[in-house]
Amino acid sequence: MATEAVFTNARIVLEDDIISGTLVVRDGLIVEFSEGSTASGEDMEGDYILPGLVELHTDHLEAHYSPRPGVRWDKISAIQAHDAQVVTSGITTVFDCLRMGSDEDGGFSKGEMREMADAIQTAEREDRLRAEHLLHLRCEVSAPDVLDHFSDFESDPHVRLVSLMDHAPGQRQFQTMEQYTLYYKKKRGLSEDAFAQFVARRQESSARYAAPHRNALAKTCAERGVTIASHDDATLDHVDEAIGYGVRLAEFPTSFDAAEASHKAGMSVLMGAPNIVRGKSHSGNIAARDLAERGVLDVLSSDYVPLSLLHAPFVLADALPNLSLPKALAMVTATPAKTVGLSDRGRIAEGLRADLVRVRRRSGVPVVRAVWREGRRVA
C-alpha cells in the first residue's frame, strides 16, 4: 500500500526561495509542494522544512572508535553512536572518513579500516542505522603503506570519495613551521632534538612517496568513477596539479588564491562549518567566512562537530547581506550532493528522495525537531 505524509504550515526551503506552504511525501519521494496551508496534515507550526544535510567529510566516527589514545571501542557501538549524533544534527547522508596510511603520528593498522567498513555494512543490513552511510577514504599520500591500505577497498561500491592529503611540514596545511610546531611539538611535548628528527622523517617520506602515490590513487579513482578531492591546497601550482588529476572537490584550501583558483576551475571549494561558527580556522589558516563573502565557498563540512553543519549556514545568512538562507543551506545540501554525483537528493523537488529535516530557529543555534530519510521518520 502507498504511504503518504502531508506537512503543512511549514517554511519550505527551496534552492532559491522559502515558501510558506504544504509538502506531500508518498512512498519515500517528494510528490508535491505548494504555497498555503491545508486543514489536513501534520502542522509544522511555522518551522522550516529543508532537505536532509549531505556530509562529505567528517572524522567523527574515528573519535567514537578511538576515544582515547590506544583505546579501541566496539565498532558497532561506535558506528551507532556516530549515526545517532549525525542524524539528530539533520544529516541524512554521511560520508564516513576512513584513514588510509599510518606513520609515527598515528593511523590504524592494515585491515583495521576494512573491518570498520564491514561493520558499517553489517549495521546497515541489520537496520541499525538511520542515516545513509557512504565512504570517504582519506589517503595520506606521504605514508609508505597508503596503497596497501587502499587495496582493501578497490572493489567496494560504498567508496564514493577519495581525498589526496599530505600533512608533511612546510606545505599545504602547515606552510610555516610556526603552525607545525604548535600543532605537533608543543601539543605533544617533544624536545627540540626529537621534533627536528620527526620533521626530517616526515619531509623525507613526503619527498619519496607523495607524487607516485598521488598518481596511482588518482588513476584508480578515475577508472572507477570515484570523486577525487584535493586537501589543503595552498598555491596555484597545487591547484594546477589538482586540475590535472580531475579533482572535483577542493577541501580546506589554505590560501585565498588557491580557493579562488579552484572555484574558477569548476571545483567545489569545501571548508569547515566549525570555522564558520568560530569565525576562524583552528590551525591558523584562512577564515571560511571570508571565502563566503567573496563568493568562492561552495560546500561546508562538519569536520569534527556534527551540529555545526546545520548551524553554520544560519550564521552565514545572518552575517552576509549578499548570501540568502537558501543559498547558504545549499552548501550543505544541493551542492555537496551534486559534487559527488548524488542526483536523487539534496533539494526539495518533485521526484527526489524525501530526506527532510524539520528545524526551528528563532535565534542562535537552530533546533532539529524531526528528521525523515526516504519518507521514514528516523529522529
Buried (B, 14 or more C-beta within 10 A) or exposed (E): EEEEBBBBBBBBBBBEEBBBBBBBBBEBBBEEBEEEBBEEBBEBEEBBBBBBBBBBBBBBBBBBBBEEEEEEBEBBEBBBBBBBBBBBBBBBBBBBBBBBBBBEEEBBEEEBBBEBBEBBBEBBEEEEBBBBBBBBBBBBBBBBBBBBBBEBBEEBEBBBBBBBBBBBBBBBBBBEEEBBBBBBBEEEEBEEEEBEEBBEBBBEBBEEBBBEBBEBBBEBBEEBEBBBBBBBBBBBEBBEBBBEBEBBBBBBBBBBBBBBBBBEBEBBBBBBBBBBBBEBBEBBBBBBBBBBBEEBBBBBBBBBBBBBBBBBBBBBBEBBEEBBBBBBBBBBBBBBBBBBEBEEBBBBEEEBBBBBBBBEBEEEEBEBBBBBBBBBEBB
